């Protein structure tokens, strides 16, 4: 549970820490965890650790683990609490890095520069399924981009939002408790308002929404249909994935087409932020 740093491994020396340009935080959904959600069942590739640091070497890659059943199995306030827990862990990790790097600083000017770098480092969130709701609940101030992988933002053309959420729970837990189902249904209006409010913030972020094209067996229908997985706002990058709801966030190899699309979007977000900051400074 909590926030785990996957890369760079261990404490980064001053020269490596100076080179870090972005924090990437992955957030799983129901019945997921820090690693399983992002690990391919056959090749065992854990792409957040095995691929992403190679393709985005300027990133500090982190994964957030939490008790998703508890988060979504009670009230909307509990979801907010878990979102706050994630943000608190992220702030602590950034401050922890400050302290570690201050030991390398030779003077007060260098210390101030280190603190400023850590505070201003942009953040990109990657969220699978209901993990996207955790991300939307509380966005950290330096967030520049969000990548949603099969996140149900609203009801589908065939089902209410409450039914979509229940369907996700049924897939994720096989046999969801009546308490979880009841909570998702009763909280659906609040979560729908969350999406509506979130749309007003989207001009501040780069948003990418991946949506599944394959049903999750034994079902013959999609868990999260395209209409539900998209925010349908200007600037949203919408990407279809030839995978089911569970596999949309698992990549067998570094050459995977979907993984390539994902990491290139991360690089694009980072480049855009670097250019924006340079323009501010001129």
JOBELFEN-V370494 format. One record per backbone hydrogen bond with DSSP energy under -0.5 kcal/mol. CO is the residue of the C=O (numbers start at 1). NH is the residue of the N-H. If there is no record, write none. Layout:
CO&NH / CO&NH
//
This chain:
2&4 / 2&65 / 4&6 / 4&63 / 7&61 / 10&12 / 13&17 / 14&18 / 15&19 / 16&19 / 16&20 / 17&20 / 21&122 / 22&60 / 23&124 / 24&62 / 25&126 / 26&64 / 27&128 / 29&32 / 33&37 / 35&38 / 36&39 / 38&47 / 40&44 / 45&40 / 45&47 / 46&49 / 46&50 / 47&51 / 47&52 / 51&54 / 51&55 / 52&56 / 56&59 / 58&21 / 58&22 / 59&61 / 60&24 / 61&6 / 61&7 / 62&26 / 63&4 / 63&65 / 64&28 / 65&2 / 66&68 / 67&71 / 68&72 / 69&73 / 75&78 / 75&79 / 76&80 / 77&81 / 78&82 / 79&83 / 80&84 / 81&85 / 82&86 / 83&87 / 84&88 / 85&89 / 86&90 / 87&91 / 88&92 / 89&93 / 90&94 / 91&95 / 92&96 / 93&97 / 94&98 / 95&99 / 96&100 / 97&101 / 98&102 / 99&103 / 101&104 / 101&105 / 102&105 / 107&111 / 108&112 / 109&113 / 110&114 / 111&115 / 112&116 / 113&117 / 114&118 / 115&119 / 116&120 / 117&121 / 122&23 / 123&144 / 123&145 / 124&25 / 125&147 / 126&27 / 127&149 / 128&131 / 129&132 / 130&133 / 130&134 / 131&135 / 132&136 / 133&137 / 134&138 / 135&138 / 138&140 / 140&143 / 142&123 / 144&206 / 145&125 / 146&148 / 146&208 / 147&127 / 148&150 / 148&210 / 149&129 / 151&153 / 159&156 / 160&164 / 161&165 / 162&166 / 163&167 / 164&168 / 165&169 / 166&170 / 167&171 / 168&172 / 169&173 / 170&174 / 173&175 / 177&181 / 178&182 / 179&183 / 180&184 / 181&185 / 182&186 / 183&187 / 184&188 / 185&188 / 187&191 / 188&192 / 189&193 / 190&194 / 191&195 / 192&196 / 193&197 / 194&198 / 195&199 / 196&200 / 197&200 / 198&201 / 198&202 / 199&202 / 201&204 / 202&205 / 205&207 / 206&146 / 207&237 / 208&148 / 208&210 / 209&239 / 210&150 / 211&241 / 215&217 / 216&219 / 221&216 / 223&225 / 225&228 / 225&229 / 226&230 / 228&153 / 228&154 / 233&236 / 236&238 / 237&209 / 237&239 / 239&211 / 241&213 / 241&243 / 243&213 / 243&214 / 244&248 / 246&249 / 247&250 / 253&256 / 256&260 / 257&261 / 258&262 / 259&263 / 260&264 / 261&265 / 262&266 / 263&267 / 264&268 / 265&269 / 266&270 / 267&271 / 268&272 / 269&273 / 270&274 / 271&275 / 272&276 / 273&277 / 274&278 / 275&279 / 276&280 / 277&281 / 278&282 / 279&282
//
